């Protein structure tokens, strides 16, 4: 149970819900399967079979949102609509107009939806009421937006506020590359992306490849900046930091997994222990990262 793509928020200052109140709120947006004419749906499900709508370990909460979508490509709808339009043209003696074509597509969609395949996806959310973190495990922005919308429908007031730092991550990452420095307790790894300040389409990427520091410094001198950078933290966790404060490809390193493997657990105990370990490690990682970024911005 390690989140791999972290979108980090602060819990709303007014957040004071008990676990029981959280469960009651989640129940109002419980997941229900798609109806025959529905194209997509989203709601909360149990993170594991052993728990209800939230798993709680030492006040750390694990939530799970499930989406279900019908796979009905526009090309399929258009193909059936064209065939139906030809039939109607033969019946009425003239080609259907724009408005009639739109009605045909709607009718075709209604016919095809019950026959379409559906896919499900689960996305986990971590709520830390002690240190006031809310973290969504989502790589795609569209997925994160869906979860944020669901959170807004579930909790009042909205449970999270954006996390802003005094120093811009891109400026700090660029500085590290220019100075060839490693910001303790972090180490620069073999992933980086440089973007041009004048043309965002101009991109240089290093993916699991040794960084050419001389070339990188030359590119930065010519007007590029670092938009993402691979880092490791205290030899325990590696990740890629993005300029918008996302952490992607997050993974525990061997030192951390060796520590965890020394204990013996039942499957339920292992899940709880892994989740709690993740919460503690990520909180410590966030704290060190915020120090490097000058702390959180002061609200005006």
N, C-alpha and C positions, 0 to 999 in steps of 0.2 A: 504494500500500500504506500507507494511513493508517488507523489504528484510529479509529473514530468514537465509540464508547461504552466508556469505560475503567473497568473494575473493578480497582482497584490493590491488590496484596498484596506483602508482603515474602517473599522466598525464605526457607525454613526455615533457621535458623542452622546446621544440620548438612548443608546441601546442598553437596556437593562432587563431583557427578557429572561425568565427562568427556562430551564429545559422543557418543563411541562408546557409553558406558553409557546415555545418554539414548535413543539410537536403539534399543538392545536392549530397553529398557523399553517404548518406544512400540510395538515389534513385537509385544509380548505382548497388546496391546489394539488391534491393527490392525482397521480397519473391514471388516465383512463384510455383504453385502447381506441383506435380509430373506428368511427362509424363508416358505413359503406360510402357515404358521400363526403367524408372528411379527407383533406389532403395532408394535414399534419396536426400533431398534438404534442403537448409537453406537460410534465407534471413530476411530482416527487415520488420516489419509490424507496424501499428499504435498501440501504447500502449493502447489506448482506442478509441472508435468510435468518440469522440468529438475532437480528435487531429489528426494531420498528423503523419509523421514518427517519430516525437519526441515531447514530452510534455515538455514545458519550463515554469518553475515557478521561478521568480527572479534569472534567469540565471542558475538554476539547470535543467539539462536535463535528461529525462527518455526515454530510448530506449527499444525496444522489438524485440528480435530475435525469429523467428519461424522455427522449424525444422519439417520435415515430412519424415517418414520412412515407407517403406513397410515391413510388417511382413511376412517373408518367411523363416521359420526355415530350417536349413541344413538337419534335419531329413526328412522333407517332400521332399526336392529336391532329397535326396539320395534314398528315397523309389520309386519315379517316375523314377529315373535314372536306378535303378535295374530292374524295370519292362520293361523299354525300352531296356535295355541291353539284357534281355532274348529274347525279340522279334528279335533283331538284330542277336543274336547268332543262333536262329532257321533259320533265312534267309540266313546267310553267312556260317553256318556250323562250326564256331569256336567262342570262347569267345572274346569279344572286349578287346583290349590291353589298356594300361594306357592312351595313347594319345587319343584313340577313346572314352574311358570312360569320359575323360575331356570334349571332344566335346559334348558327350551326356548330361552331366550335364549342359553345357552352353545352349544347345538347350532346355532342360527341364526348366531351369530358365527363359529363354525368353518366354516360353509358360505360365508359372505360374505367372509371375510378374503382368500382367494385371488383374489377378483374385485375387491377394493378398490384404488383408486389409492393410490400412495405418493408422498410428497414428501421431498426431501432439503434439508438446510440445513448450511452450513459456518460454523464459528466459529473465529476465529484466536486464538492464545495467543502472547504474547511473553515469553520468559525471558531476563533479563539477569543472568548470573552475576557480572558485574563489579560492578555497582551494586546487585545483589540485589533486582531487581524481578521480579514475575510479574504480567502484565496480561492480562485477558480482554476481548475486544472483544464485549460483549453488552449490549444494552439491557434485555432482559427478565430478571427475577430467575429465572424458571424455566429459561431458557437457561443462565445463569450457574451455577445449581445442578447442571444436567446436566454441565457441564464440570468443576466442582469434584469431582463424584462420579467422573468418568472419571479425573481427575488422581489421586484417591485410590486408584483401582484400579491405576493405572500405576506410581506411585512410592511407595517406602517409605523413610523416613517421608513423611508427607504433605508436599508440596513447598512449601507456603505458609502464612504466618500472617497474620492480619488486620492492617491498618495503622490505628493509633490515634494521634491527635495530642493534645498538651497542651490546646489550645483547641478547643472545638466549632466546626465550620464554621458552624452556624446562628447562634451567638452573634457570630462575627466578621462574617458577612455582614450581620446586623442592625445591628451597630455601624457598618459602612460606610455603610449607608443613613441611619441616624440622623444621622451626622456629615457626610453628603454628601461623603465623602472617597473618594479613589481610591488604593488601596494599591500604591504603586510596587513592582515594575514592571508591575502589573496596572491595567486600566481597566474600569470598570463599563459594561456594554453594555445593550441594550434588552430584557432578559428578566429577570423576577423573579417569585417566588411568595411570597405571605404567607399564613401559616396562624395560626389562633387557638390560643392555648395552652389555652383552655377547651373548645373544640369543633373537632376536626380536620376536620370537614366544612365549616367556614367558610374559604373560600379566595378570595384575590384573585390573579389572574394577569395579568402583562404579557408578551405574546409579540411580539417584534419591534416594540415600541411604546415611545415615549419615556416614561421613568419620571416620574410625577407626584410629585416629591420631597416637596412639602408634604403631599399626601394620604397618602403612604406613612408619613411621620413621624407624622402624626396617628393612623393605624391602628396603628402600633407602640406609640404611647403608650397606646392603648386595649387593649393586650394581645396584639398579633400579633407574629410573628417571621418572619424570612426563611428559607424552607426550601430555596430554590434561587435562584441569581443568575447572570446572563450576564456573563462576563468575557472580556477579551482580554489576552494576555501579550506584551509588548514588540513589539506590532504584527506578531506572527508567527503566533500561534495564537489562535483564539477557541473558547470552550466554555461550557457551563453547569455550574456547580458545585452539587452536591446536598448536603444536610445529612449524608448518610451517606458523604461523600467520593467519590461517583461523579462522573465527568466525562462529560457527554453532549454530543452534537452538536459534537464536537471537529472542527475543520477548520483547515488551514493558510491563512494570509492571503496576500494578493497579494505582499507583500514576500518571503515565503518561497518561494512557487511561482515567482516571477521568478528568484530565485537558482538554483533547481533547473533551470529550463528553459534556462539559458545553456549547459549542458553537453550534449554529444552522446553518446548511449549506444546500444548494441544493446538489444533488449528484455530480455535476461537481465541486462545490466549496469544497466539502468534500474530493474529490480525490486530488485536488491541495493542500489543507491545510494539509492533512495527509502526502503527499509526501514531502512537504516543512518541516514539523515537523520532519520527518524521517531524512532528510538531515542535519538539524541543530543538532539533537541529536547524530547522528552517527559521525558527524565531531567532536563534543565535546568529544565523547567517544574515537575516534581515537587519539585525542590530548592528553588525559590523559593517554591512554595506551602507547603512544610513550614516554612520560616522564618516566614512570616506566621502559621501555625497553632501557633507555639510549639515546633516540633520534635516528634519522636515521643515518645509516652509512655514513661517509664522503666519497665521490667519490675520488679515487686517481687521 
